[in-house]
Amino acid sequence: MNHTLAAADRHIADIESRIARQSALIDEWARSGLNTQRAERDLRALEQVLDRTRERTQILLAPMRSTTVVAPDSPYVQPALVDEPDALAPWESPQMRIAQLAWGEGCSKPGGAGHLLELAKSLDLDSTKTVMMFGVGLGGGARAIHRRFDARIAGYEIDAEAARAARQLSVLARLEKAVDIVRYNPKEFAPRPDSYDCILSAETLFQIERKDDLLGKLALGLKPRGQIVMTDFVLGPGASPDDKRLKALASDSAFFWPANRYAQHFRERNFDLGASEDITAAYRKMVVDGCRRFAEGGPEFIANAKAYPAVTLALMKLCEARVAAFDSGLLKVMRFSAVKLSSPKLMSNW
């Protein structure tokens, strides 16, 4: 609870600081004879955001505060009751509901479908292409890529419940043939050789312990001159895989590699590594934007936060830990783009 309160206090303090700066700006413009009308509108908008954020923070933390004795003269006021959230769908869990409110409908990762569409831009997709997406979550990004580019998607998801939900969502969208999603089973995963035009994986491989084996299978399934685009959490410079702080950065087991190990893997296995890009800043912004979207949302967000407080707090705590890891340099997010060569690698490619 202390960490959550600290995060909420920091967010509120940031808004208050922006309000103070905006007020100072208005005063300065007024003294200079400049028109302050637009600046005053911005100030009122910030003040409204602050009020909503305080209200949502009280509601979110109310279940935990209720176990604490409150002095009669305490300034804390129990927030007003809100409507009950919609019932969970048959395929949906509280974790899925809260994730979708933060990241977007049918999505379970920061950035939502927009992040996946941005990654897919370099793949030159069309209706003749078949894409393997590894780690699809609830499949919102996979369905968005199919709708945008008309490519056929073969999706794999590690989490069994998420895989079932993603498949059901594709059925509900009448896209189960075009966006076929199944659970990833490491013992049975054996892609047919040279069968995929592209492979796309977003922030998933850190959950795989035997990454060399998986990457080898992915390479086998990719056609010659096929492209793989992958993003993943990697260890920052000098960070140790045994660092105890890493345990707080995943909801389950995690096995982080340094970025150069991914680069080495591609270069040694008949791939032309075209890009190795640090996207930590952009990813950090997606995390913060999603949390802010949840905190500043309307009645639906409030009702679900109140109905599932433990799930909401777990998500916010995970996001807080990852942002702290980005800021400290413990963790980075990298994007790799590589092309499978059609002939044995020449010395000039090393």
Rosetta blueprint (number, residue, H / E / L):
1 M L
2 N H
3 H H
4 T H
5 L H
6 A H
7 A H
8 A H
9 D H
10 R H
11 H H
12 I H
13 A H
14 D H
15 I H
16 E H
17 S H
18 R H
19 I H
20 A H
21 R H
22 Q H
23 S H
24 A H
25 L H
26 I H
27 D H
28 E H
29 W H
30 A H
31 R H
32 S L
33 G L
34 L L
35 N L
36 T L
37 Q H
38 R H
39 A H
40 E H
41 R H
42 D H
43 L H
44 R H
45 A H
46 L H
47 E H
48 Q H
49 V H
50 L H
51 D H
52 R H
53 T H
54 R H
55 E H
56 R H
57 T H
58 Q H
59 I H
60 L H
61 L H
62 A H
63 P H
64 M H
65 R H
66 S L
67 T L
68 T L
69 V L
70 V L
71 A L
72 P L
73 D L
74 S L
75 P L
76 Y L
77 V L
78 Q L
79 P L
80 A L
81 L L
82 V L
83 D L
84 E L
85 P L
86 D L
87 A L
88 L L
89 A L
90 P L
91 W L
92 E L
93 S L
94 P H
95 Q H
96 M H
97 R H
98 I H
99 A H
100 Q H
101 L H
102 A H
103 W H
104 G L
105 E L
106 G L
107 C L
108 S L
109 K L
110 P L
111 G L
112 G H
113 A H
114 G H
115 H H
116 L H
117 L H
118 E H
119 L H
120 A H
121 K H
122 S H
123 L H
124 D L
125 L L
126 D L
127 S L
128 T L
129 K L
130 T E
131 V E
132 M E
133 M E
134 F E
135 G L
136 V L
137 G L
138 L L
139 G L
140 G H
141 G H
142 A H
143 R H
144 A H
145 I H
146 H H
147 R H
148 R H
149 F H
150 D L
151 A L
152 R E
153 I E
154 A E
155 G E
156 Y E
157 E E
158 I L
159 D L
160 A H
161 E H
162 A H
163 A H
164 R H
165 A H
166 A H
167 R H
168 Q H
169 L H
170 S H
171 V H
172 L H
173 A L
174 R L
175 L L
176 E L
177 K L
178 A L
179 V E
180 D E
181 I E
182 V E
183 R E
184 Y L
185 N L
186 P L
187 K L
188 E L
189 F L
190 A L
191 P L
192 R L
193 P L
194 D L
195 S L
196 Y E
197 D E
198 C E
199 I E
200 L E
201 S E
202 A E
203 E L
204 T L
205 L H
206 F H
207 Q H
208 I L
209 E L
210 R L
211 K H
212 D H
213 D H
214 L H
215 L H
216 G H
217 K H
218 L H
219 A H
220 L H
221 G H
222 L E
223 K E
224 P E
225 R E
226 G E
227 Q E
228 I E
229 V E
230 M E
231 T E
232 D E
233 F E
234 V E
235 L E
236 G L
237 P L
238 G L
239 A L
240 S L
241 P L
242 D L
243 D L
244 K H
245 R H
246 L H
247 K H
248 A H
249 L H
250 A L
251 S L
252 D L
253 S L
254 A L
255 F L
256 F L
257 W E
258 P E
259 A H
260 N H
261 R H
262 Y H
263 A H
264 Q H
265 H H
266 F H
267 R H
268 E H
269 R L
270 N L
271 F E
272 D E
273 L E
274 G E
275 A E
276 S E
277 E E
278 D E
279 I L
280 T H
281 A H
282 A H
283 Y H
284 R H
285 K H
286 M H
287 V H
288 V H
289 D H
290 G H
291 C H
292 R H
293 R H
294 F H
295 A H
296 E L
297 G L
298 G L
299 P H
300 E H
301 F H
302 I H
303 A H
304 N H
305 A H
306 K H
307 A H
308 Y L
309 P H
310 A H
311 V H
312 T H
313 L H
314 A H
315 L H
316 M H
317 K H
318 L H
319 C H
320 E H
321 A H
322 R H
323 V H
324 A H
325 A H
326 F H
327 D H
328 S H
329 G L
330 L L
331 L E
332 K E
333 V E
334 M E
335 R E
336 F E
337 S E
338 A E
339 V E
340 K E
341 L L
342 S L
343 S L
344 P L
345 K L
346 L L
347 M H
348 S H
349 N H
350 W L
